[in-house]
Amino acid sequence: MVTKINLKIIFICFCLLFQFHAFASDETFSTYEEAKELYLSKTKDPEDLSNKIKQWPKIFKTFSKYANEGNPEAITYLGQMYETGRGTKPNIKKAVKLYKQAFEMGEPNAKYFLSYLYLTGRGVSRNYDKARKMLEELLEAGDMRAAANLGSIYREGRGVKKDYKKAVGYYEIGVTTDPASMFLLGYMYFMNYGVETDYNKAFKLFTSSEQAGFQYGYYFIAYSYIYAKGTTTNLDMANSVFQMIYPVRSPEYYTSIHKAYLYEHGRVNKYNNDNRYNEYSRASSHGVYCGSFGLGNFNLVNPNTDSQFNPQKEWGVDLIIKSADDDCLDANIRLSEFYSTGSFVDKDLKKAAKYNKNAAKLLFLDKFEEHTRFAYLSPEEYYGRPHIIKWLKKEAETGNEKATAVINLLKSRKNIPGNYNWIDADSY
């Protein structure tokens, strides 16, 4: 005989079971396609991106459900979530296992992701030949994403002889549909790798890539707006683009040098010394090229208007010395001037000569961006500033052949398409 107590217990269990099912259904999306659509969606809005990140665990559980049912695409995306740590703890071993499982089932995305791991050596033994073969097969099957990585194999010389022209050829294959190839071909035009420098073409490719959803070219776009590379100078646009960098990926601290420039020129709210100080501090603490020089120089010349910042000149000199030891051209030139004139330091002509000699060693005509660690991307922006030009001219007059070569390089780059705003050659 069923008692009232038994009925009550049954009713409670039924309610708990119903609540459990309701809760479980909330942990996954109602369909695989719904989870996939959100997972692959692109957004520039920080709030939308934040909301998407909150959904990672739910997407992960949805992919897990369908992966267990044998969906090869779900298996692949689940592997990618393990690789990137989205919705779960990063686990590259699980990612590789899932990619291989889906690859054996014929899933092209798995083949693409696995080829990249062989290319980088993450979770597997690095194997350039295997990566290249997989990418060539993907490209032959019509997967244009493979073109970007094949181009980069030849651009960087991974397992093959470095060949910029072959790299450009692959990027040109993928450029019609693949955002990564758009960006990378723009990069080649920007850097004069395998093609003649053309900032107009580079800027168009960067913006096309960004509009197609490729989110890693923001730095080049903002840089182009600051220094009129293929577009007119627009510091407000540069600032807007810089704001997109931080939500997209881990902070790119080399932007700090340029953001400080924007603060200096009132393009971020207003002329703001406190924010300039913060950006220079960020650059200095993360080892950005000449970051410590920027912070040190700020301590010496800051007018201290509209600011809570209190300049510390002794610390400023120490920071500039640190930056000079780290091969910053600006810092070595400035210290040469300080020690020759007795500004901020005791006059010492031997030290002045030492730092001037160091500066002369830091003049480069090729692979320029590598020497500045991508803080500056071409010689015009760095060597073309008035105080550097002044020093270069002085050095050239003393017979410094490198200084003369740099001045000639700047003159030769005056008429590069899109290179609008650099000092007239006659001013040299």
Secondary structure, 3 states (H helix, E strand, C coil): CCCHHHHHHHHHHHHHHHHHHHHHHHCCCCCHHHHHHHHHCCCCCHHHHHHHHHCHHHHHHHHHHHHHCCCHHHHHHHHHHHHHCCCCCCCHHHHHHHHHHHHHCCCHHHHHHHHHHHHHCCCCCCCHHHHHHHHHHHHHCCCCHHHHHHHHHHHHCCCCCCCHHHHHHHHHHHCCCCHHHHHHHHHHHHHCCCCCCCHHHHHHHHHHHHHCCCCCCHHHHHHHHHHCECCCCCHHHHHHHHHHHHHHCCCCCCHHHHHHHHHHCCCCCCCCHHHHHHHHHHHHHCCCCCHHHHHHHHHHHCCCCCCCCCCCHHHHHHHHHHHHHCCCHHHHHHHHHHHHHCCCCCCCHHHHHHHHHHHHHCCCCCCHHHHCCCCCCCHHHHHCCHHHHHHHHHHHHCCCHHHHHHHHHHHHCCCCCCECCCCCHHHC
